[in-house]
C-alpha cells in the first residue's frame, strides 16, 4: 500500500456494536471529505464575513480602549472576545470541523435498516427501519455525489444540515441523512427497491 493512502474501513468492524442479530450490510459508505460547501453556504459565507468583520473590528477597538485603561472597555472586551471566536469558527473553523467529522462518519444500508454512525467525541447512531421510512428526498450533483434524507426532513435540516452550523438548528426528531455520498442515485434506488420488498 502506498504511503499516506488510507485503506477503506471494514463495515463489519465499524458497525459491529450496532448490527442486530442476523442483520446483513448491503451497502456501506462515507461522506466525501472533498465536498466542502453546501447549499447553506450561499447564506452563511456572506453572513460569516459580516459577523467576523464586525467582531474583529469591535475586538480591536475595545482592546485599544482597554490598553488606555477604560474600565467599561474591559467589560466590553469580555463580550467582544467570544464574538470574535464565533466569527473565526463560522468563517474558517467550521470547514476544518466538517472535514474532521466526515472522516469519522459511516453510513450503511442493511437488509432491515439505514444507519448513520458518527464516531466523534461520542459514538452516535441514527437508525431507521426500511419499512418505517415515510419518504426519501434526494439532492444529487452532476458528478453523482449527493445527499439522501430518509424521512420527512424539516426545512432547516435541508438547508443547514451538513454546514457545521447544525448546533444552531432547533432540536427534535430528524430523519437519518446520508450526506455527500458517492453514487447517490444508486443508493437511492437500492433503498427504494428494498422498501418495496419489505
LUMDO-424088 format. One line per 4 residues: number of its first residue (from 1); their letters; for each residue z, y, x of C-alpha. Coordinates in steps of 0.25 Angstrom, whole numbers, plus 5000, padded with zeros to 4 digits. Each point is the difference from the previous one (the first is absolute). Layout:
NUM> A> Z/Y/X ~ ...
***
This chain:
1> XXXX> 5000/5000/5000 ~ 4996/5014/5005 ~ 5011/5009/5005 ~ 5005/5009/4989
5> XXXX> 4994/4993/4989 ~ 5010/4995/4989 ~ 4998/4986/4994 ~ 5000/5000/4985
9> XXXX> 5013/4997/4993 ~ 5002/4986/4994 ~ 5001/5002/4985 ~ 5009/4988/4998
13> XXXX> 5010/5006/5010 ~ 4999/5014/4995 ~ 5003/4996/4986 ~ 5009/4987/5002
17> XXXX> 5012/5006/4993 ~ 4992/5006/4988 ~ 4992/4988/4996 ~ 5004/4991/4989
21> XXXX> 5001/4985/5000 ~ 4985/4995/5001 ~ 4994/5014/5000 ~ 4988/5001/5008
25> XXXX> 4993/5012/5006 ~ 4986/5002/4997 ~ 4998/5014/5006 ~ 5007/5008/5011
29> XXXX> 4998/5013/5006 ~ 5006/5013/5005 ~ 4997/5015/4998 ~ 4989/5005/5009
33> XXXX> 5008/5009/5010 ~ 4988/5008/5004 ~ 4999/5006/4986 ~ 5008/5013/5002
37> XXXX> 4997/5009/4988 ~ 5002/4997/4985 ~ 4995/5008/4988 ~ 5014/5007/4999
41> XXXX> 4996/5007/5014 ~ 4991/5009/4993 ~ 5012/5007/4994 ~ 5011/4996/5011
45> XXXX> 4993/5005/5012 ~ 4998/5014/4996 ~ 5014/5001/4994 ~ 5006/4994/5013
49> XXXX> 4993/5011/5008 ~ 5006/5011/4991 ~ 5014/4993/5000 ~ 5000/4998/5015
53> XXXX> 4994/5014/5003 ~ 5011/5007/4991 ~ 5011/4991/5005 ~ 4997/5002/5015
57> XXXX> 4998/5015/4998 ~ 5013/5001/4993 ~ 5007/4991/5010 ~ 4995/5009/5012
61> XXXX> 5003/5013/4993 ~ 5014/4995/4997 ~ 5002/4994/5014 ~ 4997/5014/5006
65> XXXX> 5010/5006/4990 ~ 5011/4990/5004 ~ 4998/5003/5014 ~ 5003/5014/4997
69> XXXX> 5013/4995/4994 ~ 4998/5002/4985 ~ 5010/4991/4992 ~ 4991/5000/4988
73> XXXX> 4988/4995/5009 ~ 5008/4988/5004 ~ 5002/4995/4986 ~ 4985/5002/4997
77> XXXX> 4997/4992/5013 ~ 5008/4989/4994 ~ 4991/5000/4988 ~ 4987/5003/5007
81> XXXX> 5002/4989/5011 ~ 4998/4988/4989 ~ 4989/5008/4994 ~ 4993/4999/5014
85> XXXX> 5003/4986/5002 ~ 4994/4996/4986 ~ 4988/5009/5003 ~ 4998/4992/5013
89> XXXX> 5001/4987/4993 ~ 4990/5003/4989 ~ 4990/5007/5010 ~ 5000/4989/5011
93> XXXX> 5012/4990/4999 ~ 4996/4993/4987 ~ 4987/4995/5006 ~ 5008/4993/5011
97> XXXX> 5009/4994/4990 ~ 4988/4996/4991 ~ 4994/4992/5012 ~ 5014/4994/5004
101> XXXX> 5002/4995/4986 ~ 4986/4995/4998 ~ 5002/4991/5012 ~ 5012/4994/4993
105> XXXX> 4994/4998/4986 ~ 4994/4987/4996 ~ 4993/4996/4987 ~ 4998/4987/4994
109> XXXX> 4993/4994/4987 ~ 5006/4986/4997 ~ 4996/4990/4989 ~ 5011/5007/4992
113> XXXX> 5003/5014/5004 ~ 4996/5012/5008 ~ 5010/5004/5011 ~ 5002/5013/5008
117> XXXX> 5010/4998/5012 ~ 5004/5012/5008 ~ 5008/4997/5013 ~ 5005/5014/5003
121> XXXX> 5015/5003/5002 ~ 5002/4990/4989 ~ 4993/4988/4994 ~ 4994/5005/4987
125> XXXX> 4992/4991/4991 ~ 4992/5004/4988 ~ 4994/4988/4991 ~ 4993/4998/4987
129> XXXX> 4996/4987/4993 ~ 4985/4999/4998 ~ 5002/4998/4985 ~ 5009/5013/4999
133> XXXX> 4989/5009/5006 ~ 4996/5009/4988 ~ 4989/5007/5008 ~ 4994/5002/5014
137> XXXX> 4995/5013/5004 ~ 4992/5002/5013 ~ 4994/5011/5009 ~ 4990/4994/5010
141> XXXX> 4993/5008/5011 ~ 4986/4997/5005 ~ 5005/4993/5012 ~ 5007/4990/4991
145> XXXX> 5014/5004/5003 ~ 5008/5004/4987 ~ 5012/5000/4992 ~ 5004/4991/4989
149> XXXX> 5011/5003/4990 ~ 5006/4988/4992 ~ 5005/5005/4988 ~ 5000/5014/4992
153> XXXX> 5001/5010/5012 ~ 5006/5013/4996 ~ 4992/5013/5004 ~ 5010/5004/5012
157> XXXX> 4999/4986/5006 ~ 4984/5000/5000 ~ 5000/5014/5006 ~ 5012/5000/5010
161> XXXX> 5002/4985/5003 ~ 4996/4997/5014 ~ 5001/5014/5004 ~ 5014/4998/5007
165> XXXX> 5005/5010/4989 ~ 5005/4990/4991 ~ 5014/5003/5001 ~ 4998/5013/4992
169> XXXX> 4994/4992/4989 ~ 5008/4996/4987 ~ 5007/4987/5001 ~ 4998/4989/4990
173> XXXX> 4991/4988/4997 ~ 4988/5000/5008 ~ 4989/4989/5002 ~ 4997/4992/5012
177> XXXX> 4990/5007/5009 ~ 4991/4995/5011 ~ 4996/5013/5008 ~ 4988/5001/5009
181> XXXX> 4996/4986/5000 ~ 4987/4995/5006 ~ 4990/4993/4990 ~ 5008/5006/4988
185> XXXX> 4989/4996/4990 ~ 5001/4985/5004 ~ 5015/5000/4999 ~ 4999/5008/4986
189> XXXX> 4990/4989/4995 ~ 5009/4989/5006 ~ 5012/5005/4992 ~ 4992/5002/4987
193> XXXX> 4995/4986/5001 ~ 5014/4994/5002 ~ 5006/5008/4989 ~ 4989/4994/4991
197> XX> 5004/4986/5004 ~ 5015/5002/4998
***
